[in-house]
Amino acid sequence: MKRIMIPATAALVLSALATAVVADDRGARFDFEAIDTNGDGQVTPEEMEAMRAARFAEVDTNGDGELSQAELLARAEQRDADRMTQRIERFIDRADEDDNGTLSLAETSPGNADRIFSRLDANDDGVISAEEFEERAGQGRGRHGGGPRRG
């Protein structure tokens, strides 16, 4: 397993080093201006290599010119943390009705709880039996990649 994880992680990080990719709301895109360091509207091989070397140096935190497993994993974790921070900020921006920078229980969309309850209450009797819960919750796991439970 370790032999698979190290090359896979290295490939992910190195692919990120090979391109100047910046995340935005629609996914990843090239940040042309960051690569075009002299601002002439063209990217030369030298500018591309300079960007790649700068990205490598960002990951090479101990400056030894080598990327260790720890450095690669730290970079991957930082990217995940940055992505999660952006998602949380967007969620708060959308749901924070009183613009105080935090979310109250009322701002966390009580309609979601009603929709979930309705979905789980298969026979619409106003309560969720254990059978309904297992049947309906199991359907949700399949949609989100969890698959059926194994005993």
Secondary structure, DSSP 8 states (H G I E B T S, - for coil): -HHHHHHHHHHHHHHHHHS-EEEETTEEEE-HHHH-TT-SS---HHHHHHHHHHHHHHH-TT-SS---HHHHHHHHHHHHHHHHHHHHHHHHHHH-TT-SSS--TGGG-HHHHHHHHHHH-TT-SSS--HHHHHHHHHHHHHHTT------
